[in-house]
Amino acid sequence: MAEILQRAGAWTFDGETVRIVPGTERRVHQLRKTLGEVAVPLHAVAGIAYEPGGRKGGRLRLRLRDGADPLSQVASGRLPDASDPYQLAVEKDRTGVAAYFVEEVRNALLLEEVPDSPCDRFLLPGPPVPLTASGTDGTASFDGERVQIEWNWMAEQSKTSGGPRRLALHELDGVDWTPPLGWESGSLRFHPKGTHPTLKPQHDPNCLMLWGVRQARETGGSVLLAAAIVARLPHPRSQEAASYAGTSGPAQEAMPPVLTKGGHSGGTSAADATDHDGLLRRLRELGELHTSGVLTDEEFRLAKKAILDRF
């Protein structure tokens, strides 16, 4: 067991899972607190490094395999260090512990022969729902099945004229998150099937504008909301992803379970349960996530029961 405890949070490694728990201090970024504890199975890890930082200590960085994590997929390396859950600020007197932690994880990666190749399915569940994201011109919410956008007085008429937007998960091809850059606002853009964005974000009724740098702390909810949606859509590298774009109902792909804040499995459609091969794949993936520590015993039992009850 390797463990490092810091004011920003705690990382532990038991040979199979890197468990990340955010700190509770006020200086810890709200995105980390909202995301909560993250259990990263070893086979989702591409590498780990400790970067010395001189007199102020250094930083641990966990690098995940491309396509293994919905949040990393959406953020695409654009999260600031303070909000990135896969980084940990290390105090000067704990540099030796950090180096030992890195060595333990690297040795396990070598022993288990974990590849550094991209994944064709998510190995971590998405952020728990429901989630809400506040922006410049409105508020978006996602409950695991439906996105709703409520506009405020700052929204353009092209958005408010149509009233609140409601988009079912099976109506979406995807979602794009663009963080604010300097004084320029970012955006959270939803992509309904069969549409191609031609309007600027401030005029697109499927797009929520995000605050510029002054309100950068408020954008954490938007990237988590986007990741929760991506986790429930077919993986971009899966064989089912291409056919999903042409369907009008829920996808028939056996996807890894995604959790609600109550710990229950979500995103299982009736179509999945009618496909015997899909049922076996889903049960096998549940078992892998349970073995790796991503799912607790109770979460595994509830998710398994939900799948079998639908079959």
C-alpha positions in Angstrom: 0.0 0.0 0.0 1.3 3.4 -1.0 -0.2 6.6 0.4 0.4 10.3 0.3 -1.7 12.7 2.3 -1.6 16.4 1.5 -3.8 19.5 2.2 -5.1 19.3 -1.4 -6.1 15.7 -1.0 -5.0 12.1 -0.5 -3.9 9.5 -3.0 -3.6 5.8 -2.2 -2.6 2.8 -4.2 -3.3 -0.8 -3.3 -1.7 -2.5 -6.3 -5.0 -2.4 -8.3 -6.5 1.0 -7.9 -5.3 4.6 -7.5 -7.9 6.2 -5.1 -8.1 10.0 -5.2 -9.8 11.8 -2.4 -10.0 15.7 -2.6 -9.2 17.8 0.4 -11.8 19.8 2.2 -9.9 23.0 2.7 -11.4 26.2 1.1 -8.5 26.5 -1.3 -9.3 23.1 -2.9 -11.1 23.8 -6.3 -14.8 23.3 -6.3 -14.7 21.0 -9.3 -12.6 18.5 -7.3 -15.1 18.7 -4.4 -18.1 18.2 -6.6 -16.5 15.3 -8.4 -15.6 13.7 -5.1 -13.6 10.5 -4.7 -12.3 9.0 -7.9 -11.2 5.3 -8.1 -8.8 4.8 -11.1 -8.3 1.2 -12.0 -4.7 0.3 -12.8 -5.5 -0.7 -16.4 -6.8 2.9 -17.0 -3.4 4.4 -16.2 -0.9 5.3 -18.9 1.8 6.7 -16.6 2.6 8.7 -13.5 5.3 11.3 -12.7 6.5 13.5 -9.9 7.6 17.0 -11.0 9.9 18.8 -8.5 8.9 22.4 -7.9 11.9 23.8 -6.0 11.4 25.2 -2.6 7.6 24.9 -2.8 7.6 21.2 -3.3 6.3 19.6 -6.5 3.4 18.0 -8.2 2.2 14.5 -8.8 0.6 13.9 -12.2 -1.4 10.8 -13.2 -1.7 10.3 -16.9 -4.7 8.2 -18.0 -5.0 6.2 -21.2 -6.6 8.1 -24.0 -10.4 7.3 -24.0 -10.4 5.7 -20.6 -12.1 8.5 -18.7 -15.1 10.6 -19.8 -13.9 13.7 -17.9 -10.4 13.6 -19.5 -12.1 13.0 -22.9 -14.1 16.2 -22.6 -11.5 18.4 -20.9 -8.8 17.3 -23.4 -5.9 18.6 -21.2 -7.5 22.1 -20.9 -8.2 22.0 -17.1 -6.1 24.3 -15.0 -3.8 22.6 -12.5 -5.9 23.7 -9.6 -9.0 21.9 -10.9 -7.4 18.8 -12.5 -8.3 15.8 -10.2 -5.4 13.8 -11.6 -2.8 16.2 -10.2 -1.7 16.7 -6.6 0.4 19.5 -5.1 3.1 18.0 -2.9 4.6 19.8 -0.1 8.4 20.0 0.2 8.7 17.6 3.2 6.7 14.9 1.3 8.8 14.7 -1.9 10.3 11.3 -0.8 6.8 9.9 -0.3 5.8 11.2 -3.7 8.7 9.5 -5.4 7.9 6.2 -3.6 4.3 6.5 -4.7 5.4 6.9 -8.4 7.7 3.9 -8.1 5.0 1.7 -6.8 2.5 2.6 -9.5 5.1 2.2 -12.3 6.2 -1.2 -11.0 2.6 -2.4 -11.0 2.1 -1.1 -14.6 5.2 -3.1 -15.7 4.2 -6.2 -13.8 0.6 -6.1 -15.2 1.8 -5.1 -18.6 -0.8 -2.4 -18.9 -0.7 -1.0 -22.4 -0.4 2.7 -23.2 -2.7 2.3 -26.1 -6.1 4.2 -26.5 -9.2 2.5 -25.1 -12.4 1.7 -27.0 -14.6 1.9 -23.9 -14.6 4.0 -20.8 -12.9 2.4 -17.8 -14.1 5.0 -15.3 -17.8 6.0 -14.7 -18.9 9.5 -15.5 -19.5 12.1 -12.8 -22.6 11.4 -10.6 -25.8 13.1 -11.6 -27.9 15.2 -11.3 -25.6 18.1 -12.3 -26.2 21.8 -13.0 -24.0 24.3 -14.8 -24.4 28.0 -14.7 -23.4 30.2 -17.6 -23.5 33.7 -18.9 -26.9 33.4 -20.5 -28.6 30.6 -18.7 -28.4 27.4 -16.7 -28.1 23.8 -18.0 -29.0 20.7 -16.0 -28.7 17.0 -16.6 -30.4 14.2 -14.7 -28.9 11.2 -16.5 -31.6 11.0 -19.2 -32.4 14.6 -20.2 -30.7 18.0 -20.7 -32.6 21.1 -19.9 -31.5 24.7 -20.6 -33.2 27.7 -18.9 -32.3 31.1 -20.4 -31.9 34.3 -18.3 -32.2 38.0 -19.2 -28.7 38.0 -20.8 -29.6 35.5 -23.5 -30.0 36.6 -27.1 -33.5 36.6 -28.6 -32.6 33.8 -30.9 -32.4 31.6 -27.8 -35.2 33.0 -25.6 -37.8 33.0 -28.5 -37.9 29.2 -28.5 -38.2 29.0 -24.7 -36.4 26.5 -22.5 -34.6 23.7 -24.3 -35.2 20.1 -23.4 -33.1 17.4 -25.1 -33.3 13.7 -24.3 -30.1 11.8 -24.1 -31.0 9.6 -27.1 -31.5 12.7 -29.2 -27.9 13.8 -28.8 -24.9 13.0 -30.9 -22.5 14.6 -28.4 -21.5 17.6 -26.5 -18.5 20.0 -26.8 -17.0 21.9 -23.9 -14.8 25.0 -24.6 -13.3 26.7 -21.5 -13.0 30.4 -21.2 -9.7 31.8 -22.4 -8.5 35.1 -20.9 -11.4 37.5 -21.1 -13.1 35.4 -23.8 -16.1 33.4 -22.8 -16.3 29.6 -23.3 -19.2 27.5 -24.3 -21.1 24.2 -23.6 -22.6 23.1 -26.9 -25.0 20.2 -27.3 -25.3 18.4 -30.7 -28.8 17.1 -31.5 -28.7 14.3 -34.1 -28.8 15.4 -37.7 -27.8 19.0 -37.0 -24.6 20.8 -37.7 -23.8 24.0 -35.7 -23.8 27.1 -38.0 -24.5 29.8 -35.5 -22.1 31.5 -33.2 -22.4 30.2 -29.6 -24.2 33.4 -28.4 -27.0 32.7 -30.9 -27.1 28.9 -30.9 -30.2 27.7 -28.9 -28.3 24.5 -28.2 -25.3 26.3 -26.7 -24.7 27.7 -23.2 -22.2 30.5 -22.9 -19.7 30.3 -20.1 -18.2 33.1 -18.0 -14.9 34.6 -18.9 -11.9 34.7 -16.6 -13.6 36.6 -13.8 -16.0 33.8 -13.3 -13.7 30.9 -14.2 -14.5 29.1 -11.0 -18.1 28.7 -12.1 -17.2 26.7 -15.2 -16.3 23.6 -13.3 -19.9 22.4 -13.3 -20.1 22.7 -17.1 -17.2 20.3 -17.8 -18.6 17.8 -15.3 -22.0 18.0 -16.9 -20.5 17.4 -20.3 -18.5 14.4 -19.0 -21.6 12.9 -17.5 -23.3 13.1 -20.9 -20.3 11.7 -22.8 -20.1 8.7 -20.3 -23.7 7.7 -21.3 -23.2 8.0 -25.0 -21.3 5.3 -27.1 -17.6 5.6 -26.8 -16.2 7.5 -29.8 -13.9 4.5 -30.7 -16.5 1.8 -30.3 -18.0 0.0 -33.2 -21.5 1.1 -32.1 -20.7 4.8 -32.1 -21.2 5.1 -35.9 -24.6 3.4 -36.0 -25.7 5.3 -32.9 -25.7 8.6 -34.7 -28.4 7.3 -37.1 -30.8 5.9 -34.5 -33.8 7.8 -33.1 -34.0 5.9 -29.8 -31.6 4.9 -27.0 -28.3 3.3 -28.1 -28.1 -0.5 -28.0 -24.5 -0.6 -26.8 -23.5 -2.3 -23.6 -21.7 0.6 -22.0 -19.9 0.7 -18.6 -22.3 1.7 -15.8 -22.5 5.4 -14.8 -23.6 6.4 -11.4 -26.0 8.8 -9.9 -25.3 10.7 -6.7 -27.3 8.0 -4.8 -24.9 5.4 -6.0 -27.3 3.7 -8.4 -26.5 2.6 -11.9 -28.0 4.7 -14.7 -28.3 4.7 -18.5 -29.5 1.1 -19.0 -32.1 0.9 -21.7 -34.6 -1.8 -22.4 -33.0 -2.4 -25.8 -29.8 -3.5 -24.0 -31.6 -6.1 -22.1 -33.1 -7.7 -25.1 -29.7 -8.4 -26.6 -28.1 -11.5 -25.0 -24.6 -10.6 -26.1 -25.1 -7.1 -24.8 -26.3 -8.4 -21.5 -23.2 -10.6 -21.1 -20.8 -7.8 -22.1 -22.5 -5.4 -19.6 -22.3 -8.0 -16.8 -18.6 -8.7 -17.6 -17.8 -5.0 -17.5 -19.7 -4.6 -14.2 -17.6 -7.4 -12.8 -14.3 -5.7 -14.0 -15.3 -2.4 -12.4 -16.3 -4.1 -9.2 -13.0 -6.1 -9.1 -11.0 -2.9 -9.8 -12.7 -1.0 -7.0 -14.6 1.5 -9.2 -17.9 0.0 -7.9 -18.6 -0.9 -4.2 -20.2 -4.2 -3.3 -23.6 -2.4 -2.9 -23.3 -0.5 -6.2 -22.3 -3.7 -8.0 -25.3 -5.6 -6.5 -27.8 -2.8 -7.5 -26.4 -2.4 -11.0 -26.4 -6.2 -11.6 -29.9 -6.5 -10.3 -31.1 -3.6 -12.5 -29.7 -5.3 -15.6 -31.1 -8.8 -14.8 -34.5 -7.4 -13.9 -34.8 -5.8 -17.4 -33.8 -9.0 -19.1 
